[in-house]
């Protein structure tokens, strides 16, 4: 964990000089959601979410080419609306929230694909393991909220990770008659984020 923190700090300090005139946006948690989905028995999908998270989006260029997105998630806040399953998700075999209470993402690049679509690359730290990941990002635009005269902007991020890459249920490899794992190898991620300046 100490090496991980040093690594992420080096990335951060290596880019801070860019942001002297930056716009800083913070995630508005009441209007944002972090969800995940995983196949169950190869025939259905379990959908869950994290209820406690924060983050910032910092940039100085209108094309987001220098944007830096960070998201910090409380592992204990995981929820599938099933108390028994939620407790199991927090155990050592899975998210191990006692030892690894924080899930962290820091972007390394925003690459515009077309119109308001971006490829967002970065580093995801989960269970003490850091790996490079890529998300598809859709920029929803920005607007002035008349209720409080604050500037708001919206993003939708989607992507997927392999749970074995992060040691999530690494021993859960039992296959069924249909060839599927009890719990799928891929975890699909979806973040609907509203930011306030």
C-alpha positions as CSV (number, residue, x, y, z in Angstrom):
1,X,0.0,0.0,0.0
2,X,2.9,2.4,0.8
3,X,4.4,1.8,-2.7
4,X,1.0,2.3,-4.2
5,X,0.6,5.7,-2.5
6,X,4.0,6.8,-3.6
7,X,3.3,5.8,-7.2
8,X,0.0,7.7,-7.3
9,X,1.6,10.8,-5.7
10,X,4.3,10.8,-8.3
11,X,1.6,10.8,-11.0
12,X,-0.2,13.6,-9.3
13,X,2.8,15.9,-8.6
14,X,4.0,15.3,-12.1
15,X,0.9,17.0,-13.4
16,X,0.0,19.7,-10.9
17,X,2.0,22.4,-12.6
18,X,-0.5,22.2,-15.5
19,X,-3.4,23.4,-13.4
20,X,-2.4,26.9,-12.3
21,X,-5.6,28.3,-14.0
22,X,-7.6,25.1,-13.7
23,X,-11.3,24.6,-13.3
24,X,-12.0,22.3,-10.3
25,X,-15.3,20.3,-10.2
26,X,-16.4,18.1,-7.3
27,X,-18.7,15.1,-7.5
28,X,-22.2,15.9,-6.3
29,X,-23.0,12.6,-4.5
30,X,-26.7,13.2,-4.2
31,X,-26.9,13.3,-8.0
32,X,-24.3,10.6,-8.9
33,X,-24.2,6.8,-8.8
34,X,-21.5,4.2,-9.0
35,X,-22.8,0.8,-10.1
36,X,-21.4,-2.6,-11.0
37,X,-22.9,-5.7,-12.6
38,X,-21.7,-9.4,-12.7
39,X,-23.2,-12.4,-14.3
40,X,-24.8,-15.1,-12.0
41,X,-25.0,-18.7,-13.1
42,X,-24.6,-17.5,-16.7
43,X,-28.3,-16.8,-16.9
44,X,-28.9,-13.5,-14.9
45,X,-27.1,-10.4,-13.7
46,X,-26.5,-9.1,-10.1
47,X,-26.4,-5.3,-10.0
48,X,-25.0,-3.4,-7.0
49,X,-23.6,0.0,-6.2
50,X,-21.3,1.9,-3.8
51,X,-23.1,4.5,-1.7
52,X,-20.1,6.5,-0.3
53,X,-17.7,8.1,-2.7
54,X,-16.1,11.4,-3.6
55,X,-14.0,12.8,-6.4
56,X,-12.8,15.7,-8.5
57,X,-12.4,16.6,-12.1
58,X,-9.7,19.2,-12.8
59,X,-8.8,20.7,-16.2
60,X,-7.7,23.9,-17.9
61,X,-8.4,23.1,-21.6
62,X,-11.8,22.9,-23.1
63,X,-11.0,19.7,-25.0
64,X,-10.2,18.0,-21.6
65,X,-6.8,17.0,-23.0
66,X,-5.2,17.9,-19.6
67,X,-8.1,16.6,-17.5
68,X,-7.4,14.7,-14.3
69,X,-10.3,12.7,-12.7
70,X,-10.0,11.1,-9.3
71,X,-12.6,9.0,-7.5
72,X,-12.3,7.6,-4.0
73,X,-14.8,4.9,-3.0
74,X,-15.5,3.5,0.5
75,X,-15.4,-0.3,0.0
76,X,-17.7,-0.8,3.0
77,X,-20.5,1.1,1.3
78,X,-21.1,-1.7,-1.3
79,X,-24.7,-2.6,-1.6
80,X,-26.8,-5.2,-3.6
81,X,-30.0,-4.8,-1.5
82,X,-29.2,-8.2,0.0
83,X,-27.7,-7.9,3.5
84,X,-26.3,-11.4,3.6
85,X,-24.6,-11.0,0.2
86,X,-23.3,-7.6,1.1
87,X,-21.6,-8.9,4.2
88,X,-19.9,-11.6,2.1
89,X,-18.7,-9.0,-0.4
90,X,-16.9,-7.2,2.5
91,X,-15.0,-10.3,3.6
92,X,-11.4,-11.2,3.0
93,X,-12.2,-13.4,0.1
94,X,-13.7,-10.5,-1.8
95,X,-13.3,-6.7,-1.2
96,X,-11.6,-7.3,2.2
97,X,-12.9,-3.9,3.5
98,X,-11.0,-4.3,6.8
99,X,-7.6,-4.3,5.2
100,X,-8.4,-2.3,2.0
101,X,-11.1,0.2,2.9
102,X,-10.5,2.5,-0.1
103,X,-11.0,1.9,-3.8
104,X,-9.2,4.5,-5.8
105,X,-9.2,5.6,-9.5
106,X,-6.9,8.3,-11.0
107,X,-7.1,9.1,-14.7
108,X,-3.9,9.4,-16.8
109,X,-5.5,10.6,-20.1
110,X,-8.6,11.8,-21.8
111,X,-8.7,11.1,-25.5
112,X,-11.5,12.5,-27.6
113,X,-13.0,10.0,-30.0
114,X,-15.9,11.9,-31.5
115,X,-18.3,14.7,-30.5
116,X,-18.7,14.3,-26.7
117,X,-17.2,10.7,-26.5
118,X,-13.9,10.2,-24.8
119,X,-11.5,7.3,-24.0
120,X,-10.5,7.7,-20.4
121,X,-7.4,5.8,-19.3
122,X,-6.1,5.6,-15.7
123,X,-5.1,3.5,-12.8
124,X,-7.6,1.6,-10.6
125,X,-6.4,0.5,-7.1
126,X,-8.5,-2.3,-5.5
127,X,-7.5,-4.7,-2.8
128,X,-3.9,-3.3,-2.8
129,X,-3.5,-4.1,-6.5
130,X,-3.1,-1.3,-9.0
131,X,-3.8,-1.9,-12.7
132,X,-4.3,0.3,-15.8
133,X,-7.9,0.4,-17.0
134,X,-9.9,2.2,-19.7
135,X,-13.4,3.6,-19.6
136,X,-15.6,5.0,-22.2
137,X,-16.7,8.5,-21.2
138,X,-19.6,10.5,-22.4
139,X,-19.7,14.2,-21.6
140,X,-23.2,15.4,-21.0
141,X,-22.3,19.1,-21.0
142,X,-22.5,21.9,-18.4
143,X,-25.2,24.2,-17.3
144,X,-26.1,26.7,-14.6
145,X,-28.4,25.3,-11.9
146,X,-31.0,28.0,-11.2
147,X,-31.8,26.5,-7.7
148,X,-28.4,27.7,-6.3
149,X,-26.7,29.4,-9.3
150,X,-24.0,26.7,-9.3
151,X,-22.3,25.4,-12.5
152,X,-23.0,21.7,-13.0
153,X,-21.6,19.2,-15.5
154,X,-22.3,15.6,-16.2
155,X,-20.3,12.5,-17.3
156,X,-21.1,8.9,-17.8
157,X,-18.3,6.3,-17.6
158,X,-18.6,2.7,-18.6
159,X,-16.1,-0.1,-18.7
160,X,-15.2,-3.6,-17.4
161,X,-12.5,-5.3,-15.3
162,X,-11.6,-8.9,-14.8
163,X,-12.2,-9.8,-11.1
164,X,-9.3,-12.2,-11.0
165,X,-6.9,-9.4,-11.9
166,X,-7.7,-7.8,-8.6
167,X,-7.9,-11.0,-6.5
168,X,-11.7,-10.8,-6.1
169,X,-13.0,-14.3,-5.3
170,X,-9.8,-15.8,-6.8
171,X,-10.9,-19.3,-5.7
172,X,-14.4,-19.0,-7.0
173,X,-13.8,-20.8,-10.3
174,X,-16.4,-23.5,-10.2
175,X,-18.1,-24.0,-13.5
176,X,-21.6,-25.3,-14.2
177,X,-23.1,-27.7,-16.7
178,X,-23.6,-24.8,-19.1
179,X,-19.9,-23.9,-18.9
180,X,-20.5,-20.7,-17.0
181,X,-18.9,-19.7,-13.7
182,X,-21.2,-19.3,-10.7
183,X,-20.1,-15.7,-10.7
184,X,-18.8,-14.2,-13.9
185,X,-15.2,-13.3,-14.5
186,X,-16.1,-9.8,-15.8
187,X,-17.4,-7.0,-13.7
188,X,-19.0,-4.3,-15.7
189,X,-18.8,-0.8,-14.2
190,X,-21.1,2.2,-14.8
191,X,-20.6,5.7,-13.2
192,X,-23.1,8.4,-13.7
193,X,-21.5,11.5,-12.3
194,X,-22.7,15.0,-11.8
195,X,-20.1,17.6,-10.9
196,X,-20.4,21.0,-9.2
197,X,-17.9,23.7,-9.7
